[in-house]
Amino acid sequence: MVSIVIAMLVILVLAGLVVLYVAYPHRGEDVPHTPWVGEAMRKGVDRLPTLDNQRQREHEHSDA
């Protein structure tokens, strides 16, 4: 029972972070009262392999 509660809390926290990212940093705005959270999210997303990042890398390699 405890493991289910912990798993649900982790899921809720991750869902909250996704909503927070989409509401602010993804649109180019700072998170109110905690701008460092938005900066950390932007840095994390920049490091993840997304379609936009891969397209930029392909263009960089084809230009060389």
N, CA, C and O atoms as a GROMACS GRO file, in nm:
protein
  256
    1MET      N    1   0.082  -0.119   0.000
    1MET     CA    2   0.000   0.000   0.000
    1MET      C    3   0.087   0.127   0.000
    1MET      O    4   0.058   0.224  -0.070
    2VAL      N    5   0.192   0.123   0.079
    2VAL     CA    6   0.281   0.240   0.088
    2VAL      C    7   0.350   0.265  -0.046
    2VAL      O    8   0.367   0.380  -0.087
    3SER      N    9   0.390   0.158  -0.115
    3SER     CA   10   0.457   0.176  -0.243
    3SER      C   11   0.364   0.238  -0.347
    3SER      O   12   0.408   0.314  -0.433
    4ILE      N   13   0.236   0.205  -0.340
    4ILE     CA   14   0.139   0.265  -0.433
    4ILE      C   15   0.125   0.414  -0.405
    4ILE      O   16   0.119   0.494  -0.499
    5VAL      N   17   0.120   0.452  -0.280
    5VAL     CA   18   0.108   0.593  -0.243
    5VAL      C   19   0.232   0.670  -0.288
    5VAL      O   20   0.220   0.781  -0.340
    6ILE      N   21   0.348   0.613  -0.267
    6ILE     CA   22   0.473   0.679  -0.309
    6ILE      C   23   0.477   0.693  -0.461
    6ILE      O   24   0.515   0.798  -0.513
    7ALA      N   25   0.438   0.587  -0.532
    7ALA     CA   26   0.436   0.594  -0.678
    7ALA      C   27   0.339   0.701  -0.726
    7ALA      O   28   0.371   0.775  -0.819
    8MET      N   29   0.224   0.711  -0.666
    8MET     CA   30   0.126   0.813  -0.705
    8MET      C   31   0.180   0.954  -0.677
    8MET      O   32   0.157   1.044  -0.757
    9LEU      N   33   0.249   0.973  -0.567
    9LEU     CA   34   0.307   1.104  -0.536
    9LEU      C   35   0.414   1.142  -0.639
    9LEU      O   36   0.422   1.257  -0.681
   10VAL      N   37   0.496   1.046  -0.679
   10VAL     CA   38   0.598   1.072  -0.780
   10VAL      C   39   0.532   1.109  -0.912
   10VAL      O   40   0.577   1.201  -0.980
   11ILE      N   41   0.427   1.038  -0.949
   11ILE     CA   42   0.355   1.067  -1.072
   11ILE      C   43   0.295   1.207  -1.068
   11ILE      O   44   0.303   1.281  -1.167
   12LEU      N   45   0.236   1.244  -0.956
   12LEU     CA   46   0.176   1.378  -0.943
   12LEU      C   47   0.282   1.487  -0.950
   12LEU      O   48   0.257   1.592  -1.010
   13VAL      N   49   0.397   1.466  -0.890
   13VAL     CA   50   0.504   1.566  -0.895
   13VAL      C   51   0.554   1.582  -1.038
   13VAL      O   52   0.573   1.695  -1.084
   14LEU      N   53   0.575   1.472  -1.108
   14LEU     CA   54   0.620   1.480  -1.247
   14LEU      C   55   0.516   1.550  -1.335
   14LEU      O   56   0.552   1.631  -1.421
   15ALA      N   57   0.390   1.519  -1.315
   15ALA     CA   58   0.284   1.584  -1.393
   15ALA      C   59   0.281   1.734  -1.362
   15ALA      O   60   0.261   1.815  -1.453
   16GLY      N   61   0.300   1.770  -1.237
   16GLY     CA   62   0.304   1.912  -1.200
   16GLY      C   63   0.419   1.984  -1.265
   16GLY      O   64   0.404   2.099  -1.308
   17LEU      N   65   0.534   1.919  -1.273
   17LEU     CA   66   0.650   1.981  -1.339
   17LEU      C   67   0.626   2.000  -1.488
   17LEU      O   68   0.666   2.102  -1.545
   18VAL      N   69   0.561   1.905  -1.551
   18VAL     CA   70   0.530   1.919  -1.693
   18VAL      C   71   0.435   2.036  -1.716
   18VAL      O   72   0.455   2.116  -1.807
   19VAL      N   73   0.332   2.045  -1.633
   19VAL     CA   74   0.236   2.156  -1.645
   19VAL      C   75   0.306   2.289  -1.621
   19VAL      O   76   0.283   2.386  -1.693
   20LEU      N   77   0.392   2.295  -1.521
   20LEU     CA   78   0.466   2.418  -1.491
   20LEU      C   79   0.555   2.457  -1.608
   20LEU      O   80   0.563   2.574  -1.644
   21TYR      N   81   0.623   2.359  -1.668
   21TYR     CA   82   0.710   2.389  -1.782
   21TYR      C   83   0.630   2.442  -1.901
   21TYR      O   84   0.670   2.540  -1.965
   22VAL      N   85   0.519   2.378  -1.930
   22VAL     CA   86   0.438   2.420  -2.044
   22VAL      C   87   0.376   2.557  -2.020
   22VAL      O   88   0.359   2.634  -2.114
   23ALA      N   89   0.342   2.587  -1.897
   23ALA     CA   90   0.277   2.714  -1.865
   23ALA      C   91   0.374   2.832  -1.872
   23ALA      O   92   0.332   2.942  -1.906
   24TYR      N   93   0.501   2.811  -1.840
   24TYR     CA   94   0.593   2.925  -1.834
   24TYR      C   95   0.715   2.915  -1.924
   24TYR      O   96   0.720   2.983  -2.026
   25PRO      N   97   0.816   2.833  -1.891
   25PRO     CA   98   0.940   2.836  -1.969
   25PRO      C   99   0.923   2.801  -2.117
   25PRO      O  100   0.993   2.857  -2.202
   26HIS      N  101   0.833   2.712  -2.148
   26HIS     CA  102   0.814   2.673  -2.288
   26HIS      C  103   0.764   2.791  -2.371
   26HIS      O  104   0.792   2.799  -2.490
   27ARG      N  105   0.690   2.882  -2.309
   27ARG     CA  106   0.641   3.001  -2.378
   27ARG      C  107   0.737   3.118  -2.369
   27ARG      O  108   0.710   3.226  -2.421
   28GLY      N  109   0.851   3.097  -2.302
   28GLY     CA  110   0.952   3.202  -2.293
   28GLY      C  111   0.932   3.297  -2.177
   28GLY      O  112   0.991   3.405  -2.175
   29GLU      N  113   0.850   3.260  -2.080
   29GLU     CA  114   0.826   3.346  -1.964
   29GLU      C  115   0.895   3.288  -1.841
   29GLU      O  116   0.922   3.168  -1.834
   30ASP      N  117   0.922   3.375  -1.743
   30ASP     CA  118   0.981   3.330  -1.617
   30ASP      C  119   0.872   3.278  -1.524
   30ASP      O  120   0.758   3.326  -1.526
   31VAL      N  121   0.909   3.179  -1.443
   31VAL     CA  122   0.816   3.127  -1.344
   31VAL      C  123   0.804   3.231  -1.233
   31VAL      O  124   0.906   3.275  -1.180
   32PRO      N  125   0.682   3.271  -1.196
   32PRO     CA  126   0.666   3.373  -1.093
   32PRO      C  127   0.724   3.326  -0.958
   32PRO      O  128   0.705   3.211  -0.918
   33HIS      N  129   0.792   3.415  -0.892
   33HIS     CA  130   0.847   3.397  -0.757
   33HIS      C  131   0.966   3.300  -0.751
   33HIS      O  132   1.036   3.297  -0.651
   34THR      N  133   0.990   3.221  -0.855
   34THR     CA  134   1.104   3.128  -0.856
   34THR      C  135   1.164   3.120  -0.997
   34THR      O  136   1.147   3.020  -1.065
   35PRO      N  137   1.234   3.225  -1.040
   35PRO     CA  138   1.290   3.222  -1.176
   35PRO      C  139   1.397   3.114  -1.194
   35PRO      O  140   1.421   3.071  -1.307
   36TRP      N  141   1.460   3.068  -1.086
   36TRP     CA  142   1.562   2.966  -1.098
   36TRP      C  143   1.503   2.832  -1.143
   36TRP      O  144   1.572   2.751  -1.204
   37VAL      N  145   1.375   2.809  -1.112
   37VAL     CA  146   1.311   2.684  -1.155
   37VAL      C  147   1.299   2.682  -1.307
   37VAL      O  148   1.327   2.581  -1.371
   38GLY      N  149   1.257   2.795  -1.364
   38GLY     CA  150   1.246   2.803  -1.509
   38GLY      C  151   1.380   2.786  -1.578
   38GLY      O  152   1.389   2.718  -1.681
   39GLU      N  153   1.484   2.846  -1.522
   39GLU     CA  154   1.617   2.833  -1.580
   39GLU      C  155   1.664   2.688  -1.575
   39GLU      O  156   1.722   2.638  -1.672
   40ALA      N  157   1.639   2.621  -1.463
   40ALA     CA  158   1.679   2.480  -1.451
   40ALA      C  159   1.602   2.393  -1.550
   40ALA      O  160   1.659   2.300  -1.607
   41MET      N  161   1.475   2.423  -1.569
   41MET     CA  162   1.396   2.345  -1.665
   41MET      C  163   1.445   2.367  -1.807
   41MET      O  164   1.454   2.272  -1.885
   42ARG      N  165   1.478   2.492  -1.841
   42ARG     CA  166   1.528   2.519  -1.977
   42ARG      C  167   1.660   2.446  -2.001
   42ARG      O  168   1.680   2.389  -2.109
   43LYS      N  169   1.750   2.446  -1.902
   43LYS     CA  170   1.878   2.378  -1.917
   43LYS      C  171   1.856   2.228  -1.935
   43LYS      O  172   1.922   2.164  -2.018
   44GLY      N  173   1.764   2.172  -1.858
   44GLY     CA  174   1.736   2.029  -1.869
   44GLY      C  175   1.678   1.993  -2.003
   44GLY      O  176   1.716   1.891  -2.062
   45VAL      N  177   1.587   2.073  -2.053
   45VAL     CA  178   1.526   2.045  -2.183
   45VAL      C  179   1.627   2.061  -2.295
   45VAL      O  180   1.624   1.986  -2.392
   46ASP      N  181   1.717   2.158  -2.282
   46ASP     CA  182   1.819   2.177  -2.386
   46ASP      C  183   1.912   2.056  -2.395
   46ASP      O  184   1.967   2.028  -2.502
   47ARG      N  185   1.931   1.985  -2.286
   47ARG     CA  186   2.019   1.868  -2.286
   47ARG      C  187   1.950   1.743  -2.339
   47ARG      O  188   2.018   1.650  -2.384
   48LEU      N  189   1.817   1.738  -2.334
   48LEU     CA  190   1.744   1.620  -2.378
   48LEU      C  191   1.744   1.611  -2.531
   48LEU      O  192   1.740   1.713  -2.599
   49PRO      N  193   1.747   1.490  -2.584
   49PRO     CA  194   1.742   1.474  -2.730
   49PRO      C  195   1.600   1.492  -2.782
   49PRO      O  196   1.520   1.398  -2.779
   50THR      N  197   1.568   1.610  -2.830
   50THR     CA  198   1.436   1.636  -2.887
   50THR      C  199   1.450   1.650  -3.038
   50THR      O  200   1.561   1.658  -3.090
   51LEU      N  201   1.338   1.652  -3.108
   51LEU     CA  202   1.343   1.665  -3.253
   51LEU      C  203   1.410   1.794  -3.296
   51LEU      O  204   1.488   1.794  -3.391
   52ASP      N  205   1.382   1.905  -3.228
   52ASP     CA  206   1.444   2.032  -3.263
   52ASP      C  207   1.595   2.026  -3.244
   52ASP      O  208   1.670   2.075  -3.329
   53ASN      N  209   1.640   1.967  -3.134
   53ASN     CA  210   1.784   1.957  -3.109
   53ASN      C  211   1.852   1.870  -3.214
   53ASN      O  212   1.962   1.901  -3.258
   54GLN      N  213   1.786   1.761  -3.254
   54GLN     CA  214   1.846   1.672  -3.353
   54GLN      C  215   1.853   1.739  -3.490
   54GLN      O  216   1.949   1.718  -3.563
   55ARG      N  217   1.752   1.818  -3.524
   55ARG     CA  218   1.755   1.889  -3.652
   55ARG      C  219   1.870   1.990  -3.654
   55ARG      O  220   1.939   2.004  -3.756
   56GLN      N  221   1.891   2.059  -3.542
   56GLN     CA  222   2.001   2.155  -3.535
   56GLN      C  223   2.135   2.083  -3.549
   56GLN      O  224   2.225   2.132  -3.617
   57ARG      N  225   2.148   1.968  -3.486
   57ARG     CA  226   2.274   1.893  -3.495
   57ARG      C  227   2.298   1.844  -3.636
   57ARG      O  228   2.411   1.845  -3.683
   58GLU      N  229   2.191   1.800  -3.706
   58GLU     CA  230   2.206   1.754  -3.843
   58GLU      C  231   2.254   1.868  -3.933
   58GLU      O  232   2.340   1.847  -4.019
   59HIS      N  233   2.200   1.988  -3.913
   59HIS     CA  234   2.241   2.103  -3.992
   59HIS      C  235   2.385   2.142  -3.962
   59HIS      O  236   2.460   2.182  -4.052
   60GLU      N  237   2.425   2.131  -3.836
   60GLU     CA  238   2.561   2.165  -3.798
   60GLU      C  239   2.660   2.068  -3.862
   60GLU      O  240   2.767   2.108  -3.909
   61HIS      N  241   2.624   1.939  -3.865
   61HIS     CA  242   2.714   1.839  -3.922
   61HIS      C  243   2.717   1.846  -4.074
   61HIS      O  244   2.820   1.818  -4.135
   62SER      N  245   2.606   1.884  -4.136
   62SER     CA  246   2.605   1.892  -4.283
   62SER      C  247   2.677   2.018  -4.332
   62SER      O  248   2.725   2.020  -4.445
   63ASP      N  249   2.684   2.123  -4.249
   63ASP     CA  250   2.754   2.244  -4.288
   63ASP      C  251   2.906   2.227  -4.278
   63ASP      O  252   2.980   2.299  -4.346
   64ALA      N  253   2.952   2.134  -4.198
   64ALA     CA  254   3.096   2.118  -4.176
   64ALA      C  255   3.164   2.049  -4.290
   64ALA      O  256   3.286   2.029  -4.285
   0.00000   0.00000   0.00000
